[in-house]
Amino acid sequence: MVVSILNYQNMSQQNQKVVVVAGASLALVVAVGAFLYFRKRSQEYEDENENDCKEELEFADLNTGEESVASAGQSIVKVKVPHHVVGIIIGKEGSNVKQLRAEFGVRFNFDRDETTENTFGNEASNKRSDRTLEIRGQREKVRDAEQKIYAIIAETPKYVETEVFVPSDTCGRIIGKGGQNIREMCSVSGAKILLERNETPSLGNQRRVTLSGTTVQVEYAKLLVKEKVEQAKADTYKYGRDGDELKSKNFYNFQHVTLPNTGEYFQVFVSSCQSPDQFWVQLVSKESTKLDQMTNELAEVYNKLKPEEERLEIGNKGDLCIAPYEEEGEWYRAAISKLNQDRTADVFYLDYGDNGTVGIDEIKKIRPEFKELYGQAVLCKLPVKQSGDEWTDEAIEEFRNITHCAQWKPLMSKVIHLEKNENNFIYHLQLVDTSQNEDVDVAVALVQKGYAVADDAPEEEKKVV
């Protein structure tokens, strides 16, 4: 009986040990399982963060310069892109490249452009080379994206480069204050304009201008540069820096502008007309806006004066003055051409070429500030003669209509030769109206309609002064 009890006790102790061991094992398993579970969740969280970072990098700056290694199924392709095509691929604020990313599901990254640029864009070293575009992503998508980039390059107009030469003394006008003019021309034309900084002895008094861009951009830039050169030349003529022989003087002893005598076309307004061999033009340029400004200032100043104030008490032939125009009553610069016994004076309006008769008591003294601008009216004639003894009223009226006289409609013109007499330069002009479906040469039109005949003067008499 005692033995049985002892055996029972031993068995109970063993069972308790088994239960304890089993409980400990179960706790260990649960702990290990929990550890593995949380470790797996932590790894998934890190993977999600990594994927988020990759998505953010898809829209990273193109010049991040990141390094990566292609894995299985992934590909990296590098494409040489001409510099003028880079902007087309990127688009405004990256719009084009974002669209390409969305379309192909790949990444695009341009290498950095190390080219530095002078403020005026006039360093010879500014020529830019091709840039490398790196495409990353799945192999199939990268291949499709690569073909798309090559198609864009092929469809982009060809990039050309050419040179023109300009007089050195016109470079200031081309560059502008602080480089403003040359930057504006680059922006408007889309071309790159590089002005040689120093004179090249072999070129004489000229500078080289390099123009680069598409054919259309370069041609437009040429026109803009040419316009600046013509403006600079007009300033030279206007302010008399080109020698006395090119200063247009008349018996009023007042300086007038001169027209570009370069053999090239320029724009003019026909402002007044006596006949086809005696009419006046104004040169069309940005400088001519100063005439409008001065006219407004004249009105503001002289409209406030009383009739007796600043009156020209004693006047002589040739005196400069301010006189009202009979048909408009506005104030204009004028010169006295004749004093009449009825206390009137015949006057010539310096900026328009018109003649008028006004009362002497209406004429005002001209203030010094209104003498600074050269007279804008330039005396001209067509290279034709009247078909009869004198110009008929019909011929003069036809000339007025064809030239849009006093209507401020520009015509293209070219100096054929320059006639010099005692008091004036007279410009023999070719006038062409380009506003119609077909260009109309004014002289040819008058001859064809029988109002004029061609001027058959010997060529030696037509020599340009």
BELVEN-V306518 format. One record per helix or strand. SS is the DSSP state (h for helix, s for strand). FROM is the first residue (numbers start at 1). TO is the last residue. If there is no record, write none. Layout:
# BELVEN-V306518
{{SS,FROM,TO} {SS,FROM,TO}}
This chain:
# BELVEN-V306518
{{h,2,57} {s,74,81} {h,83,90} {h,92,104} {s,107,110} {h,124,126} {s,131,138} {h,139,155} {s,159,167} {h,168,175} {h,177,189} {s,192,195} {h,201,203} {s,206,214} {h,215,238} {h,244,246} {s,248,248} {s,256,256} {s,266,275} {s,278,283} {h,286,302} {s,311,311} {s,320,324} {s,331,339} {s,344,349} {s,355,359} {h,360,362} {s,364,364} {h,368,371} {s,375,375} {s,378,382} {s,384,386} {h,393,403} {s,411,420} {s,425,433} {s,440,441} {h,442,448} {s,452,454} {h,459,462}}
